[in-house]
């Protein structure tokens, strides 16, 4: 998925939770753009929230909750961290179906003009 199809995400829980944007989502993991990514190797809980216009195109409602491990950090010039790659733990059947439906919705949205997007 490209940046125009980014979704908000929360990594962690409680006072340690951080907000970010999905920038590249696949069946194996996700790149999350965020200001202070968790350390490499840390296991995290990830919650991906869909905007309302996407929810209307999905066969189910609710946010996607995943567990994963931070595998790498993205750095910009000057060494500033700007995101992290998270590898998903095992995907359950429902999670796989959610991601497949998301890809289908992205294909449909990508083929629509801006004024046609629900």
N, CA, C and O atoms as a Tinker XYZ file with bonds, in Angstrom:
   472  protein
     1  N      0.836000   -1.183000    0.000000    73     2
     2  CA     0.000000    0.000000    0.000000    64     1     3
     3  C      0.870000    1.231000    0.000000    63     2     4     5
     4  O      1.980000    1.209000    0.531000    81     3
     5  N      0.388000    2.289000   -0.580000    73     3     6
     6  CA     1.183000    3.503000   -0.604000    64     5     7
     7  C      0.719000    4.471000    0.473000    63     6     8     9
     8  O     -0.234000    4.196000    1.202000    81     7
     9  N      1.403000    5.606000    0.565000    73     7    10
    10  CA     1.116000    6.543000    1.650000    64     9    11
    11  C     -0.312000    7.069000    1.618000    63    10    12    13
    12  O     -0.883000    7.354000    2.671000    81    11
    13  N     -0.910000    7.205000    0.418000    73    11    14
    14  CA    -2.264000    7.741000    0.347000    64    13    15
    15  C     -3.280000    6.777000    0.942000    63    14    16    17
    16  O     -4.424000    7.158000    1.192000    81    15
    17  N     -2.876000    5.542000    1.170000    73    15    18
    18  CA    -3.772000    4.554000    1.752000    64    17    19
    19  C     -3.338000    4.198000    3.169000    63    18    20    21
    20  O     -3.642000    3.109000    3.656000    81    19
    21  N     -2.642000    5.094000    3.821000    73    19    22
    22  CA    -2.148000    4.838000    5.171000    64    21    23
    23  C     -3.306000    4.809000    6.168000    63    22    24    25
    24  O     -4.332000    5.462000    5.981000    81    23
    25  N     -3.108000    4.037000    7.221000    73    23    26
    26  CA    -4.092000    3.919000    8.288000    64    25    27
    27  C     -3.412000    4.253000    9.605000    63    26    28    29
    28  O     -2.213000    4.030000    9.770000    81    27
    29  N     -4.186000    4.787000   10.540000    73    27    30
    30  CA    -3.606000    5.069000   11.840000    64    29    31
    31  C     -3.383000    3.762000   12.586000    63    30    32    33
    32  O     -4.125000    2.793000   12.424000    81    31
    33  N     -2.353000    3.765000   13.395000    73    31    34
    34  CA    -2.008000    2.571000   14.156000    64    33    35
    35  C     -1.551000    2.980000   15.550000    63    34    36    37
    36  O     -0.979000    4.053000   15.741000    81    35
    37  N     -1.810000    2.112000   16.513000    73    35    38
    38  CA    -1.316000    2.307000   17.872000    64    37    39
    39  C     -0.433000    1.109000   18.192000    63    38    40    41
    40  O     -0.847000   -0.040000   18.043000    81    39
    41  N      0.783000    1.394000   18.633000    73    39    42
    42  CA     1.729000    0.341000   18.993000    64    41    43
    43  C      1.890000    0.373000   20.501000    63    42    44    45
    44  O      2.276000    1.395000   21.069000    81    43
    45  N      1.595000   -0.753000   21.157000    73    43    46
    46  CA     1.695000   -0.836000   22.608000    64    45    47
    47  C      0.369000   -0.546000   23.278000    63    46    48    49
    48  O     -0.656000   -0.380000   22.617000    81    47
    49  N      0.403000   -0.488000   24.618000    73    47    50
    50  CA    -0.793000   -0.202000   25.404000    64    49    51
    51  C     -0.472000    0.717000   26.559000    63    50    52    53
    52  O      0.681000    0.909000   26.948000    81    51
    53  N     -1.535000    1.272000   27.085000    73    51    54
    54  CA    -1.399000    2.115000   28.268000    64    53    55
    55  C     -0.483000    3.298000   28.039000    63    54    56    57
    56  O     -0.471000    3.872000   26.950000    81    55
    57  N      0.292000    3.675000   29.061000    73    55    58
    58  CA     1.126000    4.870000   28.964000    64    57    59
    59  C      2.265000    4.730000   27.952000    63    58    60    61
    60  O      2.830000    5.738000   27.528000    81    59
    61  N      2.614000    3.505000   27.558000    73    59    62
    62  CA     3.692000    3.302000   26.587000    64    61    63
    63  C      3.194000    3.262000   25.143000    63    62    64    65
    64  O      4.000000    3.145000   24.220000    81    63
    65  N      1.889000    3.356000   24.935000    73    63    66
    66  CA     1.331000    3.284000   23.584000    64    65    67
    67  C      1.773000    4.496000   22.770000    63    66    68    69
    68  O      1.856000    5.615000   23.278000    81    67
    69  N      2.054000    4.243000   21.494000    73    67    70
    70  CA     2.477000    5.299000   20.590000    64    69    71
    71  C      1.637000    5.257000   19.332000    63    70    72    73
    72  O      1.257000    4.179000   18.875000    81    71
    73  N      1.343000    6.411000   18.769000    73    71    74
    74  CA     0.559000    6.524000   17.559000    64    73    75
    75  C      1.489000    6.589000   16.360000    63    74    76    77
    76  O      2.581000    7.151000   16.439000    81    75
    77  N      1.048000    6.006000   15.244000    73    75    78
    78  CA     1.819000    6.075000   14.013000    64    77    79
    79  C      0.923000    5.860000   12.812000    63    78    80    81
    80  O     -0.293000    5.726000   12.952000    81    79
    81  N      1.522000    5.826000   11.628000    73    79    82
    82  CA     0.802000    5.563000   10.383000    64    81    83
    83  C      1.406000    4.367000    9.679000    63    82    84    85
    84  O      2.626000    4.255000    9.559000    81    83
    85  N      0.548000    3.471000    9.212000    73    83    86
    86  CA     1.048000    2.372000    8.404000    64    85    87
    87  C      1.512000    2.952000    7.081000    63    86    88    89
    88  O      0.822000    3.773000    6.478000    81    87
    89  N      2.685000    2.522000    6.630000    73    87    90
    90  CA     3.201000    3.021000    5.359000    64    89    91
    91  C      3.375000    1.890000    4.361000    63    90    92    93
    92  O      3.395000    2.130000    3.154000    81    91
    93  N      3.499000    0.686000    4.833000    73    91    94
    94  CA     3.645000   -0.470000    3.947000    64    93    95
    95  C      3.155000   -1.681000    4.720000    63    94    96    97
    96  O      3.809000   -2.139000    5.658000    81    95
    97  N      2.009000   -2.193000    4.324000    73    95    98
    98  CA     1.368000   -3.294000    5.036000    64    97    99
    99  C      1.346000   -4.518000    4.141000    63    98   100   101
   100  O      0.931000   -4.438000    2.985000    81    99
   101  N      1.790000   -5.650000    4.668000    73    99   102
   102  CA     1.774000   -6.900000    3.922000    64   101   103
   103  C      1.315000   -8.017000    4.852000    63   102   104   105
   104  O      1.022000   -7.779000    6.024000    81   103
   105  N      1.257000   -9.238000    4.319000    73   103   106
   106  CA     0.857000  -10.361000    5.160000    64   105   107
   107  C      1.937000  -10.726000    6.173000    63   106   108   109
   108  O      1.651000  -11.405000    7.159000    81   107
   109  N      3.174000  -10.284000    5.947000    73   107   110
   110  CA     4.263000  -10.625000    6.850000    64   109   111
   111  C      4.563000   -9.580000    7.899000    63   110   112   113
   112  O      5.172000   -9.884000    8.925000    81   111
   113  N      4.140000   -8.342000    7.652000    73   111   114
   114  CA     4.449000   -7.291000    8.604000    64   113   115
   115  C      4.039000   -5.929000    8.095000    63   114   116   117
   116  O      3.308000   -5.801000    7.113000    81   115
   117  N      4.529000   -4.906000    8.792000    73   115   118
   118  CA     4.124000   -3.546000    8.471000    64   117   119
   119  C      5.253000   -2.577000    8.814000    63   118   120   121
   120  O      5.993000   -2.777000    9.778000    81   119
   121  N      5.369000   -1.530000    8.010000    73   119   122
   122  CA     6.241000   -0.395000    8.341000    64   121   123
   123  C      5.349000    0.657000    8.972000    63   122   124   125
   124  O      4.347000    1.067000    8.385000    81   123
   125  N      5.713000    1.090000   10.163000    73   123   126
   126  CA     4.951000    2.119000   10.873000    64   125   127
   127  C      5.822000    3.368000   10.988000    63   126   128   129
   128  O      6.923000    3.322000   11.538000    81   127
   129  N      5.321000    4.473000   10.467000    73   127   130
   130  CA     5.991000    5.750000   10.651000    64   129   131
   131  C      5.625000    6.291000   12.018000    63   130   132   133
   132  O      4.447000    6.470000   12.329000    81   131
   133  N      6.641000    6.553000   12.838000    73   131   134
   134  CA     6.388000    7.066000   14.190000    64   133   135
   135  C      7.628000    7.796000   14.698000    63   134   136   137
   136  O      8.740000    7.541000   14.236000    81   135
   137  N      7.432000    8.685000   15.631000    73   135   138
   138  CA     8.530000    9.517000   16.116000    64   137   139
   139  C      9.506000    8.774000   17.019000    63   138   140   141
   140  O     10.716000    8.981000   16.926000    81   139
   141  N      8.992000    7.907000   17.895000    73   139   142
   142  CA     9.856000    7.192000   18.835000    64   141   143
   143  C      9.510000    5.707000   18.776000    63   142   144   145
   144  O      8.708000    5.228000   19.578000    81   143
   145  N     10.103000    4.977000   17.839000    73   143   146
   146  CA     9.760000    3.554000   17.716000    64   145   147
   147  C     10.284000    2.731000   18.880000    63   146   148   149
   148  O     11.290000    3.088000   19.493000    81   147
   149  N      9.607000    1.629000   19.189000    73   147   150
   150  CA    10.090000    0.727000   20.236000    64   149   151
   151  C     11.437000    0.127000   19.838000    63   150   152   153
   152  O     11.789000    0.136000   18.659000    81   151
   153  N     12.187000   -0.389000   20.793000    73   151   154
   154  CA    13.499000   -0.980000   20.494000    64   153   155
   155  C     13.386000   -2.209000   19.591000    63   154   156   157
   156  O     12.398000   -2.941000   19.646000    81   155
   157  N     14.400000   -2.423000   18.768000    73   155   158
   158  CA    14.470000   -3.623000   17.940000    64   157   159
   159  C     14.445000   -4.845000   18.861000    63   158   160   161
   160  O     15.127000   -4.877000   19.885000    81   159
   161  N     13.654000   -5.843000   18.482000    73   159   162
   162  CA    13.523000   -7.058000   19.279000    64   161   163
   163  C     12.344000   -7.040000   20.234000    63   162   164   165
   164  O     11.946000   -8.090000   20.738000    81   163
   165  N     11.777000   -5.867000   20.493000    73   163   166
   166  CA    10.653000   -5.787000   21.420000    64   165   167
   167  C      9.388000   -6.354000   20.787000    63   166   168   169
   168  O      9.078000   -6.065000   19.631000    81   167
   169  N      8.663000   -7.160000   21.549000    73   167   170
   170  CA     7.366000   -7.647000   21.101000    64   169   171
   171  C      6.337000   -6.565000   21.387000    63   170   172   173
   172  O      6.362000   -5.928000   22.440000    81   171
   173  N      5.431000   -6.366000   20.431000    73   171   174
   174  CA     4.457000   -5.281000   20.553000    64   173   175
   175  C      3.063000   -5.769000   20.191000    63   174   176   177
   176  O      2.896000   -6.757000   19.477000    81   175
   177  N      2.079000   -5.060000   20.695000    73   175   178
   178  CA     0.692000   -5.227000   20.299000    64   177   179
   179  C      0.393000   -4.060000   19.366000    63   178   180   181
   180  O      0.708000   -2.913000   19.680000    81   179
   181  N     -0.205000   -4.348000   18.237000    73   179   182
   182  CA    -0.458000   -3.348000   17.210000    64   181   183
   183  C     -1.952000   -3.297000   16.928000    63   182   184   185
   184  O     -2.586000   -4.329000   16.709000    81   183
   185  N     -2.506000   -2.098000   16.933000    73   183   186
   186  CA    -3.926000   -1.904000   16.621000    64   185   187
   187  C     -4.007000   -0.995000   15.403000    63   186   188   189
   188  O     -3.544000    0.145000   15.442000    81   187
   189  N     -4.599000   -1.503000   14.311000    73   187   190
   190  CA    -4.749000   -0.717000   13.094000    64   189   191
   191  C     -6.210000   -0.305000   12.967000    63   190   192   193
   192  O     -7.112000   -1.142000   12.991000    81   191
   193  N     -6.425000    0.994000   12.830000    73   191   194
   194  CA    -7.768000    1.566000   12.769000    64   193   195
   195  C     -8.078000    1.990000   11.333000    63   194   196   197
   196  O     -7.273000    2.666000   10.692000    81   195
   197  N     -9.234000    1.596000   10.840000    73   195   198
   198  CA    -9.657000    1.989000    9.494000    64   197   199
   199  C    -10.549000    3.218000    9.546000    63   198   200   201
   200  O    -11.412000    3.324000   10.418000    81   199
   201  N    -10.347000    4.145000    8.619000    73   199   202
   202  CA   -11.273000    5.285000    8.523000    64   201   203
   203  C    -12.666000    4.801000    8.110000    63   202   204   205
   204  O    -12.808000    3.712000    7.554000    81   203
   205  N    -13.682000    5.607000    8.380000    73   203   206
   206  CA   -15.062000    5.229000    8.092000    64   205   207
   207  C    -15.267000    4.881000    6.623000    63   206   208   209
   208  O    -16.000000    3.941000    6.314000    81   207
   209  N    -14.638000    5.614000    5.714000    73   207   210
   210  CA   -14.863000    5.348000    4.290000    64   209   211
   211  C    -14.381000    3.951000    3.900000    63   210   212   213
   212  O    -14.888000    3.363000    2.944000    81   211
   213  N    -13.406000    3.420000    4.635000    73   211   214
   214  CA   -12.926000    2.059000    4.374000    64   213   215
   215  C    -13.847000    1.030000    5.008000    63   214   216   217
   216  O    -14.080000   -0.036000    4.440000    81   215
   217  N    -14.365000    1.348000    6.175000    73   215   218
   218  CA   -15.203000    0.383000    6.899000    64   217   219
   219  C    -16.427000   -0.025000    6.080000    63   218   220   221
   220  O    -16.882000   -1.166000    6.157000    81   219
   221  N    -16.955000    0.914000    5.297000    73   219   222
   222  CA   -18.127000    0.625000    4.474000    64   221   223
   223  C    -17.821000   -0.427000    3.411000    63   222   224   225
   224  O    -18.736000   -1.075000    2.902000    81   223
   225  N    -16.543000   -0.604000    3.072000    73   223   226
   226  CA   -16.150000   -1.545000    2.026000    64   225   227
   227  C    -15.704000   -2.894000    2.593000    63   226   228   229
   228  O    -15.376000   -3.802000    1.829000    81   227
   229  N    -15.689000   -3.034000    3.894000    73   227   230
   230  CA   -15.178000   -4.248000    4.518000    64   229   231
   231  C    -16.330000   -5.165000    4.935000    63   230   232   233
   232  O    -17.412000   -4.681000    5.268000    81   231
   233  N    -16.110000   -6.481000    4.919000    73   231   234
   234  CA   -17.165000   -7.424000    5.294000    64   233   235
   235  C    -17.364000   -7.543000    6.807000    63   234   236   237
   236  O    -18.201000   -8.328000    7.250000    81   235
   237  N    -16.621000   -6.789000    7.599000    73   235   238
   238  CA   -16.737000   -6.844000    9.054000    64   237   239
   239  C    -16.340000   -5.500000    9.620000    63   238   240   241
   240  O    -15.789000   -4.663000    8.905000    81   239
   241  N    -16.606000   -5.283000   10.878000    73   239   242
   242  CA   -16.271000   -4.013000   11.507000    64   241   243
   243  C    -15.194000   -4.223000   12.554000    63   242   244   245
   244  O    -14.856000   -5.355000   12.898000    81   243
   245  N    -14.677000   -3.156000   13.040000    73   243   246
   246  CA   -13.693000   -3.227000   14.113000    64   245   247
   247  C    -12.274000   -3.002000   13.626000    63   246   248   249
   248  O    -11.996000   -3.002000   12.427000    81   247
   249  N    -11.401000   -2.814000   14.574000    73   247   250
   250  CA    -9.993000   -2.592000   14.297000    64   249   251
   251  C     -9.261000   -3.922000   14.256000    63   250   252   253
   252  O     -9.740000   -4.926000   14.785000    81   251
   253  N     -8.106000   -3.919000   13.626000    73   251   254
   254  CA    -7.280000   -5.121000   13.548000    64   253   255
   255  C     -6.267000   -5.093000   14.680000    63   254   256   257
   256  O     -5.518000   -4.127000   14.827000    81   255
   257  N     -6.242000   -6.149000   15.479000    73   255   258
   258  CA    -5.279000   -6.271000   16.570000    64   257   259
   259  C     -4.289000   -7.368000   16.202000    63   258   260   261
   260  O     -4.688000   -8.490000   15.889000    81   259
   261  N     -3.002000   -7.047000   16.240000    73   259   262
   262  CA    -1.949000   -7.994000   15.877000    64   261   263
   263  C     -0.835000   -7.959000   16.906000    63   262   264   265
   264  O     -0.625000   -6.953000   17.583000    81   263
   265  N     -0.135000   -9.059000   17.011000    73   263   266
   266  CA     1.078000   -9.104000   17.817000    64   265   267
   267  C      2.240000   -9.263000   16.853000    63   266   268   269
   268  O      2.126000   -9.924000   15.821000    81   267
   269  N      3.350000   -8.650000   17.205000    73   267   270
   270  CA     4.515000   -8.749000   16.345000    64   269   271
   271  C      5.779000   -8.376000   17.087000    63   270   272   273
   272  O      5.763000   -8.100000   18.287000    81   271
   273  N      6.876000   -8.374000   16.345000    73   271   274
   274  CA     8.189000   -8.051000   16.894000    64   273   275
   275  C      8.838000   -6.973000   16.040000    63   274   276   277
   276  O      8.837000   -7.060000   14.812000    81   275
   277  N      9.391000   -5.961000   16.690000    73   275   278
   278  CA    10.112000   -4.913000   15.968000    64   277   279
   279  C     11.405000   -5.519000   15.435000    63   278   280   281
   280  O     12.226000   -6.014000   16.207000    81   279
   281  N     11.587000   -5.482000   14.112000    73   279   282
   282  CA    12.753000   -6.100000   13.480000    64   281   283
   283  C     13.812000   -5.105000   13.032000    63   282   284   285
   284  O     14.988000   -5.458000   12.941000    81   283
   285  N     13.417000   -3.866000   12.750000    73   283   286
   286  CA    14.391000   -2.868000   12.297000    64   285   287
   287  C     13.826000   -1.464000   12.489000    63   286   288   289
   288  O     12.621000   -1.277000   12.658000    81   287
   289  N     14.713000   -0.496000   12.458000    73   287   290
   290  CA    14.335000    0.915000   12.536000    64   289   291
   291  C     14.625000    1.593000   11.205000    63   290   292   293
   292  O     15.579000    1.242000   10.510000    81   291
   293  N     13.804000    2.554000   10.864000    73   291   294
   294  CA    14.068000    3.402000    9.710000    64   293   295
   295  C     14.714000    4.681000   10.236000    63   294   296   297
   296  O     14.240000    5.287000   11.197000    81   295
   297  N     15.803000    5.074000    9.588000    73   295   298
   298  CA    16.495000    6.302000    9.978000    64   297   299
   299  C     16.529000    7.257000    8.796000    63   298   300   301
   300  O     16.662000    6.833000    7.648000    81   299
   301  N     16.413000    8.517000    9.074000    73   299   302
   302  CA    16.546000    9.570000    8.071000    64   301   303
   303  C     17.943000   10.150000    8.166000    63   302   304   305
   304  O     18.734000    9.756000    9.023000    81   303
   305  N     18.237000   11.075000    7.294000    73   303   306
   306  CA    19.545000   11.738000    7.351000    64   305   307
   307  C     19.784000   12.286000    8.742000    63   306   308   309
   308  O     18.869000   12.790000    9.392000    81   307
   309  N     20.992000   12.184000    9.180000    73   307   310
   310  CA    21.320000   12.642000   10.521000    64   309   311
   311  C     21.073000   11.565000   11.569000    63   310   312   313
   312  O     21.326000   11.784000   12.754000    81   311
   313  N     20.579000   10.400000   11.143000    73   311   314
   314  CA    20.384000    9.291000   12.071000    64   313   315
   315  C     19.110000    9.333000   12.875000    63   314   316   317
   316  O     18.911000    8.495000   13.755000    81   315
   317  N     18.227000   10.300000   12.595000    73   315   318
   318  CA    16.978000   10.412000   13.357000    64   317   319
   319  C     16.044000    9.256000   13.008000    63   318   320   321
   320  O     15.799000    8.992000   11.831000    81   319
   321  N     15.519000    8.563000   14.027000    73   319   322
   322  CA    14.578000    7.470000   13.817000    64   321   323
   323  C     13.220000    8.027000   13.401000    63   322   324   325
   324  O     12.743000    9.009000   13.971000    81   323
   325  N     12.605000    7.396000   12.406000    73   323   326
   326  CA    11.297000    7.864000   11.934000    64   325   327
   327  C     10.293000    6.736000   11.753000    63   326   328   329
   328  O      9.209000    6.958000   11.213000    81   327
   329  N     10.634000    5.539000   12.191000    73   327   330
   330  CA     9.694000    4.439000   12.045000    64   329   331
   331  C     10.339000    3.109000   12.347000    63   330   332   333
   332  O     11.523000    3.031000   12.675000    81   331
   333  N      9.532000    2.051000   12.230000    73   331   334
   334  CA    10.049000    0.709000   12.483000    64   333   335
   335  C      9.299000   -0.321000   11.658000    63   334   336   337
   336  O      8.136000   -0.136000   11.298000    81   335
   337  N      9.998000   -1.410000   11.370000    73   335   338
   338  CA     9.394000   -2.547000   10.699000    64   337   339
   339  C      8.991000   -3.571000   11.740000    63   338   340   341
   340  O      9.801000   -3.980000   12.572000    81   339
   341  N      7.735000   -3.981000   11.688000    73   339   342
   342  CA     7.212000   -4.953000   12.640000    64   341   343
   343  C      6.837000   -6.223000   11.882000    63   342   344   345
   344  O      6.037000   -6.187000   10.946000    81   343
   345  N      7.418000   -7.336000   12.294000    73   343   346
   346  CA     7.063000   -8.635000   11.717000    64   345   347
   347  C      5.927000   -9.225000   12.540000    63   346   348   349
   348  O      6.021000   -9.323000   13.764000    81   347
   349  N      4.852000   -9.618000   11.861000    73   347   350
   350  CA     3.709000  -10.189000   12.566000    64   349   351
   351  C      4.046000  -11.568000   13.106000    63   350   352   353
   352  O      4.792000  -12.327000   12.489000    81   351
   353  N      3.478000  -11.884000   14.284000    73   351   354
   354  CA     3.483000  -13.247000   14.776000    64   353   355
   355  C      2.468000  -14.008000   13.928000    63   354   356   357
   356  O      1.936000  -13.462000   12.961000    81   355
   357  N      2.202000  -15.235000   14.274000    73   355   358
   358  CA     1.265000  -16.046000   13.489000    64   357   359
   359  C     -0.019000  -15.290000   13.157000    63   358   360   361
   360  O     -0.614000  -14.634000   14.011000    81   359
   361  N     -0.431000  -15.398000   11.886000    73   359   362
   362  CA    -1.698000  -14.809000   11.464000    64   361   363
   363  C     -2.795000  -15.861000   11.568000    63   362   364   365
   364  O     -2.680000  -16.951000   11.007000    81   363
   365  N     -3.856000  -15.523000   12.290000    73   363   366
   366  CA    -5.001000  -16.409000   12.373000    64   365   367
   367  C     -5.832000  -16.257000   11.097000    63   366   368   369
   368  O     -5.666000  -15.291000   10.353000    81   367
   369  N     -6.715000  -17.205000   10.854000    73   367   370
   370  CA    -7.548000  -17.176000    9.653000    64   369   371
   371  C     -8.319000  -15.868000    9.523000    63   370   372   373
   372  O     -8.403000  -15.299000    8.434000    81   371
   373  N     -8.882000  -15.393000   10.629000    73   371   374
   374  CA    -9.654000  -14.151000   10.594000    64   373   375
   375  C     -8.760000  -12.965000   10.255000    63   374   376   377
   376  O     -9.175000  -12.067000    9.523000    81   375
   377  N     -7.550000  -12.953000   10.775000    73   375   378
   378  CA    -6.619000  -11.861000   10.495000    64   377   379
   379  C     -6.236000  -11.881000    9.022000    63   378   380   381
   380  O     -6.182000  -10.833000    8.379000    81   379
   381  N     -5.970000  -13.060000    8.490000    73   379   382
   382  CA    -5.644000  -13.187000    7.080000    64   381   383
   383  C     -6.805000  -12.666000    6.227000    63   382   384   385
   384  O     -6.582000  -11.943000    5.256000    81   383
   385  N     -8.047000  -13.029000    6.583000    73   383   386
   386  CA    -9.227000  -12.567000    5.849000    64   385   387
   387  C     -9.349000  -11.046000    5.926000    63   386   388   389
   388  O     -9.699000  -10.405000    4.935000    81   387
   389  N     -9.064000  -10.464000    7.090000    73   387   390
   390  CA    -9.121000   -9.008000    7.277000    64   389   391
   391  C     -8.125000   -8.339000    6.338000    63   390   392   393
   392  O     -8.470000   -7.378000    5.650000    81   391
   393  N     -6.879000   -8.847000    6.305000    73   391   394
   394  CA    -5.860000   -8.255000    5.439000    64   393   395
   395  C     -6.218000   -8.421000    3.963000    63   394   396   397
   396  O     -6.008000   -7.502000    3.171000    81   395
   397  N     -6.754000   -9.577000    3.585000    73   395   398
   398  CA    -7.161000   -9.792000    2.195000    64   397   399
   399  C     -8.274000   -8.819000    1.804000    63   398   400   401
   400  O     -8.261000   -8.275000    0.700000    81   399
   401  N     -9.226000   -8.599000    2.692000    73   399   402
   402  CA   -10.311000   -7.651000    2.424000    64   401   403
   403  C     -9.765000   -6.226000    2.317000    63   402   404   405
   404  O    -10.244000   -5.431000    1.509000    81   403
   405  N     -8.769000   -5.912000    3.129000    73   403   406
   406  CA    -8.151000   -4.584000    3.080000    64   405   407
   407  C     -7.472000   -4.367000    1.728000    63   406   408   409
   408  O     -7.602000   -3.298000    1.131000    81   407
   409  N     -6.750000   -5.377000    1.248000    73   407   410
   410  CA    -6.116000   -5.280000   -0.066000    64   409   411
   411  C     -7.153000   -5.096000   -1.169000    63   410   412   413
   412  O     -6.955000   -4.305000   -2.092000    81   411
   413  N     -8.264000   -5.833000   -1.068000    73   411   414
   414  CA    -9.325000   -5.713000   -2.056000    64   413   415
   415  C     -9.896000   -4.298000   -2.049000    63   414   416   417
   416  O    -10.120000   -3.706000   -3.105000    81   415
   417  N    -10.132000   -3.757000   -0.849000    73   415   418
   418  CA   -10.646000   -2.391000   -0.733000    64   417   419
   419  C     -9.642000   -1.391000   -1.304000    63   418   420   421
   420  O    -10.038000   -0.425000   -1.956000    81   419
   421  N     -8.347000   -1.613000   -1.065000    73   419   422
   422  CA    -7.313000   -0.716000   -1.591000    64   421   423
   423  C     -7.317000   -0.736000   -3.114000    63   422   424   425
   424  O     -7.154000    0.304000   -3.752000    81   423
   425  N     -7.501000   -1.913000   -3.695000    73   423   426
   426  CA    -7.565000   -2.026000   -5.161000    64   425   427
   427  C     -8.752000   -1.227000   -5.684000    63   426   428   429
   428  O     -8.631000   -0.487000   -6.660000    81   427
   429  N     -9.902000   -1.382000   -5.027000    73   427   430
   430  CA   -11.098000   -0.660000   -5.479000    64   429   431
   431  C    -10.934000    0.836000   -5.296000    63   430   432   433
   432  O    -11.304000    1.607000   -6.180000    81   431
   433  N    -10.385000    1.264000   -4.163000    73   431   434
   434  CA   -10.187000    2.697000   -3.944000    64   433   435
   435  C     -9.166000    3.261000   -4.915000    63   434   436   437
   436  O     -9.310000    4.386000   -5.396000    81   435
   437  N     -8.136000    2.481000   -5.202000    73   435   438
   438  CA    -7.115000    2.940000   -6.129000    64   437   439
   439  C     -7.635000    3.133000   -7.536000    63   438   440   441
   440  O     -7.060000    3.903000   -8.305000    81   439
   441  N     -8.718000    2.445000   -7.890000    73   439   442
   442  CA    -9.266000    2.553000   -9.237000    64   441   443
   443  C    -10.373000    3.604000   -9.314000    63   442   444   445
   444  O    -10.919000    3.837000  -10.392000    81   443
   445  N    -10.711000    4.238000   -8.200000    73   443   446
   446  CA   -11.759000    5.260000   -8.190000    64   445   447
   447  C    -11.164000    6.655000   -8.271000    63   446   448   449
   448  O    -10.062000    6.903000   -7.782000    81   447
   449  N    -11.905000    7.562000   -8.894000    73   447   450
   450  CA   -11.506000    8.969000   -8.860000    64   449   451
   451  C    -11.806000    9.499000   -7.457000    63   450   452   453
   452  O    -12.627000    8.932000   -6.736000    81   451
   453  N    -11.138000   10.582000   -7.078000    73   451   454
   454  CA   -11.310000   11.161000   -5.733000    64   453   455
   455  C    -12.773000   11.439000   -5.416000    63   454   456   457
   456  O    -13.205000   11.204000   -4.288000    81   455
   457  N    -13.546000   11.932000   -6.378000    73   455   458
   458  CA   -14.949000   12.264000   -6.110000    64   457   459
   459  C    -15.850000   11.039000   -6.031000    63   458   460   461
   460  O    -17.020000   11.165000   -5.671000    81   459
   461  N    -15.332000    9.851000   -6.360000    73   459   462
   462  CA   -16.097000    8.615000   -6.282000    64   461   463
   463  C    -15.846000    7.835000   -4.993000    63   462   464   465
   464  O    -16.583000    6.900000   -4.682000    81   463
   465  N    -14.822000    8.210000   -4.251000    73   463   466
   466  CA   -14.469000    7.479000   -3.037000    64   465   467
   467  C    -15.579000    7.629000   -2.021000    63   466   468   469
   468  O    -16.009000    8.747000   -1.738000    81   467
   469  N    -16.061000    6.501000   -1.453000    73   467   470
   470  CA   -17.166000    6.578000   -0.477000    64   469   471
   471  C    -16.795000    7.384000    0.752000    63   470   472
   472  O    -17.614000    7.539000    1.659000    81   471
